[in-house]
């Protein structure tokens, strides 16, 4: 069985990817320092997949420990690198924390890959690299812009580091996945998002409001130049997103050539914040206490993916709907209330 190191494998996207790797016949190995994830997720994963999973409680910034894990587990087919800080606002306040962790971890991984005869890497990037684009629909050739936040800048720098490494290393294959807005949870309700403290993102804020953990959802601005005045994003079910990582690994196995490609991973459809909230209420039969407030600084008006390249090259496309994701997100929130 091909072994795949999944850094950040206990996190939101990482844990869903672990499930899809197992479903596809890979052996995922989790490397996570649990700084922003919960060890109980590993138990949930093992129960859900009926598989025992090797886990290393290791910080990717610690090259000695990371190296040990790679040596112990070798030979390794590939690395999927999720482990990173991801709060945009926090990155503005503590920029060095973000550069140190997000860039530092990838430097260690890129150093250790050739030493351990590992040549395949899938990297978690973000549509944040496009900034406020001139067109709302972006493809991979849409120019990247200067990042608005240190978080966004770490994604841009990490993309560049991988591209440079791939140019220098003949055996290397890399897939840089630019995620749009991941939402939802596993349909089993056994894994999902576990935000620390007050959620920054829309869907966990909605589910916590619906559950009575938050008093009111703030809709950040309804005076944007969109149909209903609220921002537009491309919300993708986390299970679909997880599958894109598996398809990226399969694509790497299908060629002997040195490769480094960037892929947009989104549905290709934009939804407004208002539409998402209305859909949540409709599919779950719940009313959310909500209020329109001022715009949130740094939010862009609208962005969604042209994901044609992922379809053509990886054979991947999103299959699940926003309705599915919002139902699964609410079921997970209820599971948490009863079991966590
Ligand atoms: N929103 C609200 N109320 C909330 C939270 C969010 O109205 O309580 C709105 C935002 O203003 C935005 C939309 O919901 O219009 C989506 O906001 P999220 O915070 O869920 O997601 P973002 O699009 O801001 O951010 C996401 C990822 C980032 C990534 C970024 C790239 O979370 O990691 O996309 O654009 F950098």
Boltz pocket constraint, residues with backbone or C-beta under 6 A from the ligand:
constraints:
  - pocket:
      binder: B
      contacts: [[A, 86], [A, 88], [A, 126], [A, 127], [A, 128], [A, 152], [A, 179], [A, 180], [A, 181], [A, 199], [A, 200], [A, 201], [A, 202], [A, 203], [A, 205], [A, 217], [A, 218], [A, 219], [A, 220], [A, 221], [A, 231], [A, 232], [A, 233], [A, 273], [A, 296], [A, 299], [A, 300]]
      max_distance: 6.0
